[in-house]
């Protein structure tokens, strides 16, 4: 009889998604992150830039923007297969 070692669960990768109300591309990014999180554990925090003047000035024409560990890893347009690969690599490196 073989004993199995319990699988080690990977801690979710913290991801920040800068978004705003009425942004169709932001909804697509949210959906993409949801699909990616089925393979790569993610902890996604959505930040509405309309609630912060500095964020609105910084990202107004560029949302959605995805940030991990303070570094921007993607901005509109989001290409899901590329984003999935980047997130998987970042998660594996932890």
C-alpha positions as CSV (number, residue, x, y, z in Angstrom):
1,X,0.0,0.0,0.0
2,X,1.3,3.4,-1.0
3,X,0.7,6.4,1.3
4,X,0.0,9.6,-0.4
5,X,1.5,12.8,0.8
6,X,-1.2,15.5,1.1
7,X,-1.1,17.9,-1.8
8,X,0.3,21.2,-0.9
9,X,-2.0,23.9,-1.8
10,X,-0.4,26.9,-3.5
11,X,-1.2,30.2,-1.8
12,X,-3.2,32.4,-4.2
13,X,-1.3,35.1,-6.1
14,X,-2.5,38.6,-5.1
15,X,-3.7,40.5,-8.2
16,X,-5.0,44.0,-8.4
17,X,-7.4,44.9,-11.3
18,X,-7.9,48.6,-11.9
19,X,-11.3,49.1,-13.4
20,X,-14.3,51.5,-13.5
21,X,-18.1,51.3,-13.9
22,X,-19.3,50.8,-17.5
23,X,-16.0,49.5,-18.8
24,X,-16.7,46.6,-21.2
25,X,-13.0,45.7,-21.4
26,X,-12.8,45.6,-17.6
27,X,-15.7,43.1,-17.5
28,X,-13.7,41.0,-20.1
29,X,-10.6,41.2,-17.9
30,X,-12.6,40.1,-14.8
31,X,-14.0,37.1,-16.7
32,X,-10.5,36.3,-18.0
33,X,-9.1,36.4,-14.4
34,X,-11.9,34.2,-13.2
35,X,-11.1,31.6,-15.9
36,X,-7.4,31.8,-15.2
37,X,-8.0,31.3,-11.5
38,X,-9.3,27.8,-12.2
39,X,-5.8,26.8,-13.1
40,X,-3.7,29.3,-11.2
41,X,-4.9,30.3,-7.7
42,X,-5.5,34.1,-7.7
43,X,-6.7,36.5,-5.1
44,X,-8.1,39.3,-7.2
45,X,-8.9,42.8,-5.7
46,X,-10.8,45.1,-8.0
47,X,-10.1,48.8,-7.5
48,X,-12.5,51.3,-9.1
49,X,-10.3,54.2,-10.3
50,X,-13.3,56.6,-10.2
51,X,-13.0,56.6,-6.4
52,X,-9.4,58.0,-6.5
53,X,-8.4,61.1,-8.4
54,X,-4.7,60.0,-8.7
55,X,-5.7,56.6,-10.0
56,X,-8.1,58.2,-12.5
57,X,-5.4,60.5,-13.8
58,X,-3.0,57.6,-14.1
59,X,-5.2,55.0,-15.6
60,X,-8.2,56.7,-17.2
61,X,-7.5,55.8,-20.8
62,X,-5.6,52.6,-20.1
63,X,-8.0,50.4,-18.0
64,X,-8.2,47.6,-17.4
65,X,-4.8,47.5,-15.8
66,X,-3.5,44.4,-13.9
67,X,-0.9,44.7,-11.2
68,X,1.0,42.0,-9.2
69,X,3.4,43.0,-6.4
70,X,3.2,46.7,-7.4
71,X,4.2,45.9,-11.0
72,X,1.9,46.4,-14.0
73,X,1.8,43.2,-15.9
74,X,-1.0,43.9,-18.4
75,X,-3.2,46.7,-19.6
76,X,-5.9,47.0,-22.3
77,X,-6.3,45.2,-24.5
78,X,-5.9,42.1,-22.3
79,X,-4.8,39.0,-24.2
80,X,-6.0,36.1,-22.0
81,X,-3.4,33.4,-23.1
82,X,-0.5,35.8,-22.5
83,X,-1.9,36.9,-19.2
84,X,-2.5,33.3,-18.1
85,X,1.1,32.5,-18.8
86,X,2.5,35.5,-17.0
87,X,0.3,34.8,-13.9
88,X,1.3,31.1,-13.9
89,X,5.0,32.0,-14.1
90,X,4.6,34.5,-11.2
91,X,2.7,32.0,-9.1
92,X,5.3,29.3,-9.7
93,X,8.1,31.6,-8.7
94,X,6.7,32.1,-5.2
